[in-house]
Amino acid sequence: MSVDGAVLAGDLEPRALGLVLDWARAHRDDLLANWERARQNQPLVAIPPLQ
């Protein structure tokens, strides 16, 4: 999955894909911040699971 919700490889069942997309939308800023941390070889911050 990309940060914008595109499936890059493989596939998920529709329900699972919906849950992943919901979670990614709710945590988009956190995901982008972690992407920047990863690019700078810094430790990532845990992102809470979907509740």
TISELUM-217213 format. One record per atom (N, C-alpha, C, O): residue in three letters; y, z, x. Coordinates in Angstrom, 2 decimals. Each point is the difference from the previous one (the first is absolute). Example, Ala and Ser with C-alpha at 12.3 -4.5 7.8 and 13.67 -1.06 7.14 Angstrom:
BEGIN
  residuo       yy       zz       xx
      Ala    -5.69     7.80    13.19
      Ala     1.19     0.00    -0.89
      Ala     1.20     0.00     0.90
      Ala    -0.02     0.66     1.04
      Ser     1.07    -1.38    -1.39
      Ser     1.19     0.06     0.82
      Ser     1.09     0.73    -0.77
      Ser     1.11     0.17     0.51
# end
This chain:
BEGIN
  residuo       yy       zz       xx
      Met    -1.18     0.00     0.84
      Met     1.18     0.00    -0.84
      Met     1.24     0.00     0.88
      Met     0.06     0.67     1.04
      Ser     0.90    -1.43    -1.48
      Ser     1.31     0.05     0.66
      Ser     0.86     1.02    -0.74
      Ser    -0.34     0.44    -1.10
      Val     1.45    -0.09     1.69
      Val     0.89     0.98    -0.63
      Val     0.54    -0.53    -1.33
      Val     0.31     0.77    -0.90
      Asp    -0.19    -2.08     0.79
      Asp     0.53    -0.57    -1.24
      Asp    -1.08    -0.22    -1.06
      Asp     0.29    -0.54    -1.07
      Gly    -1.54     0.96     1.35
      Gly    -1.06    -0.05    -1.01
      Gly    -0.90    -1.20     0.05
      Gly    -0.86    -0.15    -0.86
      Ala     1.02    -0.71     1.85
      Ala    -0.87    -1.16     0.13
      Ala    -1.33     0.40     0.64
      Ala    -0.03     0.77     0.96
      Val    -1.06    -1.29    -1.50
      Val    -1.31     0.24     0.58
      Val    -0.15    -0.94     1.20
      Val     0.04    -1.22    -0.16
      Leu    -0.19     1.79     1.35
      Leu    -0.08    -0.81     1.21
      Leu    -1.43    -0.39     0.35
      Leu    -0.24    -1.06     0.56
      Ala    -0.72     1.91    -0.91
      Ala    -1.41    -0.29     0.28
      Ala    -0.86     0.79    -0.96
      Ala     0.35     1.12    -0.38
      Gly    -1.47    -1.70     0.00
      Gly    -0.91     0.69    -0.90
      Gly     0.51    -0.03    -1.43
      Gly     0.90    -0.76    -0.35
      Asp    -1.51     1.62    -0.45
      Asp     0.42     0.07    -1.40
      Asp    -0.32     1.38    -0.56
      Asp    -0.80     0.75     0.57
      Leu     1.43    -0.43    -1.67
      Leu    -0.21     1.25    -0.70
      Leu    -0.23    -0.31    -1.47
      Leu     0.47    -1.01    -0.52
      Glu    -1.20     1.89    -0.13
      Glu    -0.14    -0.14    -1.45
      Glu     1.38     0.17    -0.62
      Glu     0.84     0.71     0.56
      Pro    -0.58    -1.34    -1.69
      Pro     1.33     0.05    -0.61
      Pro     0.54     1.42    -0.19
      Pro     1.18     0.24     0.25
      Arg    -2.01     0.68    -0.70
      Arg     0.47     1.38    -0.21
      Arg     0.42     0.64     1.33
      Arg     1.04     0.65     0.08
      Ala    -1.86    -0.84     0.96
      Ala     0.32     0.56     1.32
      Ala     1.28    -0.63     0.55
      Ala     0.85     0.69     0.56
      Leu    -0.72    -2.00    -0.71
      Leu     1.21    -0.67     0.46
      Leu     1.23     0.54    -0.71
      Leu     1.03     0.22     0.63
      Gly    -1.13     0.01    -1.92
      Gly     1.11     0.57    -0.76
      Gly     0.40     1.37     0.51
      Gly     1.18     0.31     0.11
      Leu    -2.17     0.53     0.22
      Leu     0.29     1.34     0.53
      Leu     0.68    -0.09     1.36
      Leu     0.96     0.73     0.27
      Val    -1.45    -1.63     0.57
      Val     0.62    -0.17     1.33
      Val     1.44    -0.48    -0.15
      Val     0.89     0.51     0.69
      Leu    -0.66    -1.46    -1.56
      Leu     1.36    -0.51    -0.19
      Leu     0.93     1.05    -0.58
      Leu     1.16     0.09     0.39
      Asp    -1.66     0.72    -1.34
      Asp     0.80     1.09    -0.54
      Asp     0.40     0.98     1.10
      Asp     1.15     0.41     0.09
      Trp    -2.12    -0.05     0.74
      Trp     0.25     0.93     1.09
      Trp     1.01    -0.60     0.99
      Trp     0.93     0.69     0.43
      Ala    -1.11    -1.95    -0.08
      Ala     0.89    -0.64     0.97
      Ala     1.43    -0.09    -0.54
      Ala     0.96     0.19     0.75
      Arg    -0.82    -0.48    -2.04
      Arg     1.35    -0.04    -0.60
      Arg     0.65     1.38     0.04
      Arg     1.19     0.11     0.28
      Ala    -1.97     0.92    -0.56
      Ala     0.54     1.36    -0.02
      Ala     0.37     0.49     1.41
      Ala     0.84     0.89     0.14
      His    -1.44    -1.48     0.88
      His     0.21     0.48     1.37
      His     0.51    -1.09     0.93
      His    -0.22     0.05     1.21
      Arg     0.89    -1.03    -1.77
      Arg     0.47    -1.14     0.80
      Arg     0.86     0.45     1.17
      Arg    -0.20    -0.46     1.13
      Asp     1.15     1.34    -1.37
      Asp     0.87     0.47     1.09
      Asp    -0.80     0.71     1.07
      Asp     0.25    -0.19     1.19
      Asp    -1.22     1.01    -1.59
      Asp    -0.86     0.70     0.96
      Asp    -0.81    -1.00     0.83
      Asp    -0.14     0.16     1.21
      Leu    -0.40    -1.18    -1.86
      Leu    -0.79    -1.01     0.70
      Leu     0.85    -0.76     1.02
      Leu    -0.43    -0.24     1.13
      Leu     1.64    -0.14    -1.53
      Leu     0.88    -0.72     0.92
      Leu     0.42     0.89     1.17
      Leu     0.08    -0.47     1.14
      Ala     0.17     1.74    -1.41
      Ala     0.35     0.92     1.08
      Ala    -1.17     0.15     0.98
      Ala     0.21     0.03     1.22
      Asn    -1.42     0.07    -1.73
      Asn    -1.17     0.09     0.87
      Asn    -0.21    -1.29     0.78
      Asn    -0.44     0.03     1.15
      Trp     0.74    -1.17    -1.77
      Trp    -0.12    -1.27     0.71
      Trp     0.93     0.00     1.21
      Trp    -0.40    -0.41     1.09
      Glu     1.63     0.87    -1.28
      Glu     0.94     0.08     1.13
      Glu    -0.49     0.97     1.06
      Glu     0.10    -0.28     1.20
      Arg    -0.65     1.43    -1.63
      Arg    -0.55     0.95     0.96
      Arg    -1.13    -0.65     0.81
      Arg    -0.05     0.15     1.22
      Ala    -0.83    -0.86    -1.89
      Ala    -1.13    -0.65     0.67
      Ala     0.50    -1.04     1.01
      Ala    -0.53    -0.11     1.11
      Arg     1.54    -0.64    -1.49
      Arg     0.55    -1.01     0.91
      Arg     0.60     0.63     1.25
      Arg     0.05    -0.63     1.05
      Gln     0.39     1.88    -1.16
      Gln     0.60     0.70     1.13
      Gln    -1.00     0.95     0.68
      Gln     0.38     0.84     0.81
      Asn    -1.67    -1.00    -1.16
      Asn    -1.06     0.85     0.57
      Asn     0.25     1.48    -0.23
      Asn    -0.31     0.82     0.87
      Gln     0.87    -0.48    -2.01
      Gln     0.23     1.39    -0.37
      Gln    -1.09     0.44    -1.00
      Gln    -0.60    -0.84    -0.67
      Pro     0.36     2.13     0.58
      Pro    -1.00     0.49    -0.96
      Pro     0.44    -0.31    -1.44
      Pro     1.18     0.02    -0.33
      Leu    -2.17    -0.31    -0.50
      Leu     0.26    -0.27    -1.41
      Leu     0.09     1.29    -0.79
      Leu    -0.56     1.02     0.40
      Val     1.26    -1.07    -1.51
      Val     0.13     1.14    -0.91
      Val    -0.96    -0.23    -1.17
      Val    -0.06    -1.09    -0.56
      Ala    -0.69     2.13     0.21
      Ala    -0.95    -0.12    -1.12
      Ala     0.75    -0.29    -1.29
      Ala     1.07     0.54    -0.25
      Ile    -1.65    -1.41    -0.56
      Ile     0.55    -0.36    -1.31
      Ile    -0.95     0.54    -1.05
      Ile    -1.20    -0.23     0.09
      Pro     1.72     0.96    -1.08
      Pro    -0.88     0.60    -1.00
      Pro    -0.80    -1.06    -0.80
      Pro     0.47    -1.11    -0.22
      Pro    -1.67     1.49    -0.20
      Pro    -0.81    -0.93    -0.79
      Pro     0.55    -0.15    -1.41
      Pro     0.86     0.76    -0.44
      Leu    -1.37    -1.77    -0.27
      Leu     0.36    -0.20    -1.39
      Leu    -0.52     1.17    -0.83
      Leu    -1.14     0.43     0.17
      Gln     1.97     0.06    -1.06
      Gln    -0.41     1.16    -0.81
      Gln    -0.11    -0.36    -1.43
      Gln    -0.34     0.85    -0.82
# end
